[in-house]
């Protein structure tokens, strides 16, 4: 995360040759996006000063200013709303099953493809609605495309799909703790609304904890992630503000949307992103899984 620091250090002792106030503007000092750090902000500052070859006098007072963290790396209290994706964040196993959905739909339509080819195509265009994914293989054959879409949703809403899903360990405790501490929690997912309802009934029976649950499954292509319009409307409807909201996701589209919306972006490593990919996207925070957020909330 990029840190903007003002009034970095002030001499408190009149020690030659440091008998003056030293002001250092370090607007381009960058430290890795990583919540799991034990190094304090002051330690980071001193390390960067050392790297830059700036003399470090004794007895300095360090004033640190950052957008979303306090002195020990925790998320600050003014963050009052957290919006979660479901796939790969609170619910695990679904990302793999989406590939099986497309593969099944193609077979029903009489298209025989190598599974790895299907997987590669879907991962290349992850988050694109299934109709467009299927159209890549079926072309403009309208009847075949409609048949494939129907087969896709049949598999998607089946018990065979549902039984492959599992809840992130500790997810219920995470959500209950956030609500008990008066955080707003919500869901914005591209998951089918019927599947979300089934998950809340069978896997994650805490739907009442969410102030809003929004599915983008039936949205037009231009409103799908990473378009920020839906998230912005959610924040407005929840009575929050982008400066007080975090979006927790597992994919490139999630993080691009969060950055476009100017909310705090939190990438989890339980889904589609690797740490390197998340760092390349310049997200605000990277955590192993969503439950790690609790360790850093005041």
Secondary structure, DSSP 8 states (H G I E B T S, - for coil): -B----S-EEE-S--TT--S------TT-B----S-----HHHHHHHHHHHTT----TTEEE----SSB-TTS-B-TT--EEEE-SBTTTEESHHHHHHHHHHHHHHHTT----HHHHHHHHHHTTTS-HHHHHHHHHTT-HHHHHHHHHHHHHHHTSHHHHTT-EE-TTHHHHHHHHHHTT-EEEEEE-S-HHHHHHHHHHT---GGG-SEEEE-TTS-GGGSTT--HHHHHHHHHHT--GGGEEEEESSHHHHHHHHHHTSEEEEESSSS--HHHHHHTT-SEEESSGGGGGGGB-
